[in-house]
Amino acid sequence: GENVEQHPSTLSVQEGDSAVIKCTYSDSASNYFPWYKQELGKRPQLIIDIRSNVGEKKDQRIAVTLNKTAKHFSLHITETQPEDSAVYFCAQSNYQLIWGAGTKLIIKP
Amino acid sequence: DVKVTQSSRYLVKRTGEKVFLECVQDMDHENMFWYRQDPGLGLRLIYFSYDVKMKEKGDIPEGYSVSREKKERFSLILESASTNQTSMYLCASSGQGFGETQYFGPGTRLLVL
């Protein structure tokens, strides 16, 4: 069936460095790819999304890239800060959202 | 500002009890969802509803049922709670269009003893 593989499950980076989280999917009909952030004890919230007609989208320090041929998409966070510490979920959809298992991002001071 | 609320933040129930979790949204959203969140397993969809009185099974519907009698309210029911249903339960809502953002409630942490 349709699934999304998300890697790594845990990522630890030094404050100020960049972080990259990757997701691969199986459904070639997928055309919507959101990323959600869940801070400790809080609800998941959308931080950025991309549709299949574009290859990259940026919003300040975060960006998402999409490679439809290879069926993978990635979240890039530059100049990481302590408030970036959270669990990040990728998802893909052509009708219903299919979620990745999440990546715990730890920012080391 | 979208607001999704859940009836309880924490619940402790005994095995075999009937459990009701309620979710209310104030944005007139057509779609509502119930997820279960467990460490390392991400968000797993239990049921969703795209209209009043309509429901569809998600990935893990066994042991659960739902009710949507009013557009703003979506209830998750555990007919006979079991210890393996101990988890965090998240409700979400979204508009009807493709690619609509899902807005989550604060979650209910359920412990079944």
HADDOCK unambig.tbl for C-alpha pairs under 7 A between the chains (distance, minus, plus):
assign (segid A and resid 32 and name CA) (segid B and resid 99 and name CA) 6.15 0.50 0.50
assign (segid A and resid 42 and name CA) (segid B and resid 106 and name CA) 6.38 0.50 0.50
assign (segid A and resid 43 and name CA) (segid B and resid 104 and name CA) 6.03 0.50 0.50
assign (segid A and resid 43 and name CA) (segid B and resid 105 and name CA) 6.41 0.50 0.50
assign (segid A and resid 43 and name CA) (segid B and resid 106 and name CA) 5.21 0.50 0.50
assign (segid A and resid 43 and name CA) (segid B and resid 107 and name CA) 6.99 0.50 0.50
assign (segid A and resid 44 and name CA) (segid B and resid 104 and name CA) 6.37 0.50 0.50
assign (segid A and resid 45 and name CA) (segid B and resid 103 and name CA) 6.92 0.50 0.50
assign (segid A and resid 46 and name CA) (segid B and resid 101 and name CA) 6.93 0.50 0.50
assign (segid A and resid 99 and name CA) (segid B and resid 43 and name CA) 6.36 0.50 0.50
assign (segid A and resid 100 and name CA) (segid B and resid 42 and name CA) 6.34 0.50 0.50
assign (segid A and resid 101 and name CA) (segid B and resid 40 and name CA) 6.06 0.50 0.50
assign (segid A and resid 101 and name CA) (segid B and resid 41 and name CA) 5.11 0.50 0.50
assign (segid A and resid 101 and name CA) (segid B and resid 42 and name CA) 3.92 0.50 0.50
assign (segid A and resid 101 and name CA) (segid B and resid 43 and name CA) 6.99 0.50 0.50
assign (segid A and resid 102 and name CA) (segid B and resid 42 and name CA) 5.57 0.50 0.50
